[in-house]
């Protein structure tokens, strides 16, 4: 919640221009979307769901000053100044047989962000192993650049 508060208070990004995207709603132990909802409520941050269907209970008016919660697929063709992709360790989803579809969904999630992208995970998967490798490579580049400069 601290990053959301920073973006809203310091960077002056409206809540309506922030989204929290996820692949699956639950893991084996609990619903992390429920945990996100509780944390947003406790922090006094408004939120609602994005739905593709205006008649659906979870439909969200983009002009509504609230953080948008959505599956990755539900956020297709939408852009936000700040995007939080959560629970990436659930990707690729074990029940999904076409890993290419999962790669495409991850790409879609990341490209919804116009200015700020946050990716979070706490477990291991093919995707998180790749992200860890990228971070490690960036760390090595940073050390090389410091030595040269």
C-alpha positions as CSV (number, residue, x, y, z in Angstrom):
1,X,0.0,0.0,0.0
2,X,3.0,2.3,0.5
3,X,3.8,2.4,-3.2
4,X,0.2,3.3,-4.0
5,X,0.2,6.0,-1.4
6,X,3.5,7.3,-2.8
7,X,2.2,7.4,-6.4
8,X,-1.0,9.1,-5.3
9,X,0.4,11.6,-2.8
10,X,3.8,12.4,-4.2
11,X,3.5,11.7,-7.9
12,X,-0.1,13.0,-8.1
13,X,-1.4,9.9,-9.9
14,X,-5.1,9.5,-9.4
15,X,-6.5,6.3,-8.1
16,X,-8.5,6.0,-11.3
17,X,-5.2,5.7,-13.2
18,X,-3.9,2.7,-11.1
19,X,-4.7,-0.9,-11.6
20,X,-3.9,-4.1,-9.7
21,X,-3.9,-7.1,-12.1
22,X,-3.8,-10.8,-11.3
23,X,-3.9,-14.1,-13.2
24,X,-5.9,-16.2,-10.8
25,X,-7.9,-15.1,-7.8
26,X,-6.9,-17.7,-5.3
27,X,-3.9,-19.9,-4.4
28,X,-4.1,-23.2,-2.5
29,X,-4.4,-21.5,0.9
30,X,-6.4,-18.3,0.5
31,X,-7.7,-15.6,-1.7
32,X,-5.0,-13.0,-2.2
33,X,-7.5,-10.8,-3.9
34,X,-9.4,-10.7,-0.6
35,X,-6.2,-9.8,1.2
36,X,-5.7,-6.9,-1.3
37,X,-9.2,-5.7,-0.8
38,X,-8.8,-5.8,3.0
39,X,-5.5,-3.9,2.8
40,X,-6.9,-1.3,0.5
41,X,-10.0,-0.9,2.8
42,X,-7.8,-0.6,5.9
43,X,-5.7,2.1,4.2
44,X,-8.8,4.0,3.2
45,X,-8.0,3.6,-0.5
46,X,-11.0,3.3,-2.8
47,X,-11.2,0.4,-5.3
48,X,-13.5,-1.4,-7.6
49,X,-13.4,-4.2,-10.2
50,X,-13.1,-3.9,-14.0
51,X,-15.5,-6.1,-15.9
52,X,-15.9,-6.2,-19.7
53,X,-19.7,-6.2,-19.3
54,X,-21.3,-3.0,-18.3
55,X,-24.3,-4.9,-16.9
56,X,-22.1,-7.1,-14.6
57,X,-22.0,-6.5,-10.9
58,X,-18.2,-5.8,-11.1
59,X,-18.3,-3.3,-13.9
60,X,-16.2,-0.2,-13.3
61,X,-16.5,3.3,-14.6
62,X,-13.0,4.4,-15.6
63,X,-13.8,7.9,-14.5
64,X,-14.6,6.6,-11.0
65,X,-11.8,7.8,-8.6
66,X,-10.8,4.3,-7.5
67,X,-8.0,1.8,-7.9
68,X,-9.1,-0.8,-10.5
69,X,-8.8,-4.5,-9.7
70,X,-8.9,-7.0,-12.6
71,X,-7.8,-10.2,-14.1
72,X,-5.1,-9.6,-16.7
73,X,-7.5,-10.6,-19.4
74,X,-10.1,-8.2,-18.2
75,X,-7.6,-5.3,-18.5
76,X,-6.9,-5.9,-22.2
77,X,-6.9,-2.7,-24.3
78,X,-6.8,-0.5,-21.1
79,X,-3.9,1.6,-20.1
80,X,-3.0,3.0,-16.6
81,X,-0.3,5.2,-15.5
82,X,0.6,2.7,-12.7
83,X,0.1,-1.1,-12.8
84,X,0.7,-3.6,-10.1
85,X,0.9,-7.2,-11.4
86,X,0.5,-9.4,-8.4
87,X,1.2,-13.1,-7.6
88,X,3.3,-13.6,-10.7
89,X,4.4,-16.9,-9.1
90,X,1.0,-18.3,-10.2
91,X,2.2,-18.0,-13.8
92,X,2.3,-20.0,-15.8
93,X,-0.9,-21.3,-14.4
94,X,-0.6,-25.1,-13.8
95,X,-3.9,-25.9,-15.5
96,X,-3.1,-23.9,-18.6
97,X,-1.7,-26.2,-21.2
98,X,-0.5,-23.6,-23.7
99,X,2.4,-21.8,-22.0
100,X,2.4,-19.3,-24.9
101,X,-0.9,-18.0,-23.8
102,X,0.5,-17.4,-20.3
103,X,3.5,-15.5,-21.8
104,X,1.0,-13.4,-23.8
105,X,-1.0,-12.7,-20.7
106,X,2.1,-11.6,-18.8
107,X,3.1,-9.3,-21.7
108,X,-0.4,-7.9,-21.8
109,X,-0.2,-7.2,-18.0
110,X,3.1,-5.4,-18.3
111,X,2.2,-3.3,-21.3
112,X,-0.9,-1.9,-19.5
113,X,1.5,0.4,-17.6
114,X,2.2,3.8,-19.1
115,X,4.6,5.1,-16.5
116,X,5.0,2.8,-13.5
117,X,5.1,-1.0,-13.4
118,X,5.4,-3.1,-10.2
119,X,5.7,-6.9,-10.4
120,X,5.3,-8.9,-7.2
121,X,5.8,-12.5,-6.3
122,X,6.7,-14.6,-3.3
123,X,7.1,-18.1,-4.8
124,X,8.9,-19.8,-7.6
125,X,7.8,-20.4,-11.2
126,X,9.3,-20.3,-14.7
127,X,8.3,-16.6,-14.8
128,X,9.8,-15.7,-11.5
129,X,13.0,-17.5,-12.3
130,X,13.3,-15.4,-15.4
131,X,12.6,-12.2,-13.5
132,X,15.2,-13.2,-10.9
133,X,17.7,-13.8,-13.7
134,X,17.0,-10.4,-15.2
135,X,17.5,-8.7,-11.9
136,X,20.7,-10.5,-11.4
137,X,22.0,-9.4,-14.8
138,X,20.9,-5.8,-14.1
139,X,22.9,-5.9,-10.9
140,X,26.0,-7.1,-12.7
141,X,25.6,-4.4,-15.3
142,X,25.3,-1.8,-12.6
143,X,28.5,-2.9,-11.0
144,X,30.3,-2.8,-14.3
145,X,29.1,0.6,-15.1
146,X,30.3,2.0,-11.8
147,X,33.7,0.6,-12.3
148,X,33.9,2.2,-15.7
149,X,32.7,5.6,-14.6
